[in-house]
Amino acid sequence: GFLGVVDGVPASVHQEPGLQREVLRLTEEALELRFEVEASRKDIPRLKERIEDLQSYVEALKFENSQLVGDSARSSLSSIKRSQLEGVRQSMGQELSERYTAQQKGTAKMVNDFDKMRKELAKEREETERLRVKVRSLEVQGEHQDKELVSTRSRLEMEAAKKPSMAALDSQGWKSAVQTRMYEEKIRAMDADLDKKSKQLKDNKTLLRDAAEREQALLKEKDDLLQKVSVLERFPAGSSSVDSNVIKEFQQTRVQVERLEHEKRELLNELRLVRQQKSLTADDAQITDSVLDKASLYDRVTRENIDLKMELKSVELEREKFRRDMEKLKKELGNFGPDFFEEIEDLKYNYKQSVQRNVLLEEKIHQIERQFGISINID
């Protein structure tokens, strides 16, 4: 991870000799500390095994000592062995403790050194970033000053070029120069006016395009509504009575149509007034006429659209009434039991049989008429 931090140092840091040497020194120290940590990490399992062996050895000695406690003849020898083993155990424990303490100190030192180097690198990176921002700011200021210098130099060259010509002019030449400047101002004003008119023309073209798109959309919607009306007219009409809410809605729609037509007339009058007040060119007048025609066509299509919507609403209401009547009839038929339908089937069967008997009787009557030559009226 530390090498990644070192490799992530900007290139501007490596360009400074002092910073580069410091980074190399810190990198070497980090590598040495890393090697020491790896060696200590590898040595820890061996030391743990050594400690376990010594502990087992001490346990064996304790067991042997417990066996030899009752033997007085060998008490002196066992005390000597016990003292020797105790000394060996203490020396080994002291050695292991010293090595473990040294290892802990070395690890703590490496961690502290790593933290210190990480903080130093963060400070160096912040300092490098500040220097980079400062250098960029100075470069921008230098570019700005170069532009100002070039502009000042060109302006001084133009002034120096004008001075001899102005000195050589007499009063008539001075008047000509003044008139030239006036003409230049007028030309600039005309250019500005032309740009304004061009912008207005562009805006008018945009409005015309939008109006044409709206017209196409409305025509398409009109065709869809006509198709819906033709489909709805195929259903049988219900009662001619119309709901009061529908009448109220139609009245509100009519009021809205009247208001929109009134606003349309006002807008058309304002457009005509603006056209009369301003001295427009032939193209502008043609555009205004086209705009008026498009607006009129848009209003007409809107009015037809509203009428179609009203007609569609009426047809939908009649269709809804017919649907409610059908549901009512179905509900009433649902109240009758199966006996009622059986009686209807019996009546239908009896009627069919009666018709057949009537047909047979009529044929027999016709035969009797032909046989006896008489006329029998059965009405």
HUBELZI-V519422 format. One record per backbone hydrogen bond with DSSP energy under -1.0 kcal/mol. CO is the residue of the C=O (numbers start at 0). NH is the residue of the N-H. Records with the same first field share a line. If there is no record, write none. Layout:
# HUBELZI-V519422
CO->NH  NH
This chain:
# HUBELZI-V519422
0->4
1->5
2->6
3->7
5->8
9->12
10->14
12->15
15->19
16->20
17->21
18->22
19->23
20->24
21->25
22->26
23->27
24->28
25->29
26->30
27->31
28->32
29->33
30->34
31->35
32->36
33->37
34->38
35->39
36->40
37->41
38->42
39->43
42->46
43->47
44->48
45->49
46->50
47->51
48->52
49->53
50->54
51->55
52->56
53->57
54->58
55->59
56->60
57->61
58->62
59->63
60->64
61->65
62->66
63->67
71->74
73->77
74->78
75->79
76->80
77->81
78->82
79->83
80->84
81->85
82->86
83->87
84->88
85->89
86->90
87->91
88->92
89->93
90->94
91->95
92->96
93->97
94->98
95->99
96->100
97->101
98->102
99->103
100->104
101->105
102->106
103->107
104->108
105->109
106->110
107->111
108->112
109->113
110->114
111->115
112->116
113->117
114->118
115->119
116->120
117->121
118->122
119->123
120->124
121->125
122->126
123->127
124->128
125->129
126->130
127->131
128->132
129->133
130->134
131->135
132->136
133->137
134->138
135->139
136->140
137->141
138->142
139->143
140->144
141->145
142->146
143->147
144->148
145->149
146->150
147->151
148->152
149->153
150->154
151->155
152->156
153->157
154->158
155->159
156->160
157->161
158->162
161->165
162->166
163->167
169->173
170->174
171->175
172->176
173->177
174->178
175->179
176->180
177->181
178->182
179->183
180->184
181->185
182->186
183->187
184->188
185->189
186->190
187->191
188->192
189->193
190->194
191->195
192->196
193->197
194->198
195->199
196->200
197->201
198->202
199->203
200->204
201->205
202->206
203->207
204->208
205->209
206->210
207->211
208->212
209->213
210->214
211->215
212->216
213->217
214->218
215->219
216->220
217->221
218->222
219->223
220->224
221->225
222->226
223->227
224->228
225->229
226->230
227->231
228->232
231->234
242->246
243->247
244->248
245->249
246->250
247->251
248->252
249->253
250->254
251->255
252->256
253->257
254->258
255->259
256->260
257->261
258->262
259->263
260->264
261->265
262->266
263->267
264->268
265->269
266->270
267->271
268->272
269->273
270->274
271->275
272->276
273->277
277->279
280->284
281->285
282->286
283->287
284->288
285->289
286->290
287->291
288->292
289->293
290->294
291->295
292->296
293->297
294->298
295->299
296->300
297->301
298->302
299->303
300->304
301->305
302->306
303->307
304->308
305->309
306->310
307->311
308->312
309->313
310->314
311->315
312->316
313->317
314->318
315->319
316->320
317->321
318->322
319->323
320->324
321->325
322->326
323->327
324->328
325->329
326->330
327->331
328->332
329->333
336->340
337->341
338->342
339->343
340->344
341->345
342->346
343->347
344->348
345->349
346->350
347->351
348->352
349->353
350->354
351->355
352->356
353->357
354->358
355->359
356->360
357->361
358->362
359->363
360->364
361->365
362->366
363->367
364->368
365->369
366->370
367->371
368->372
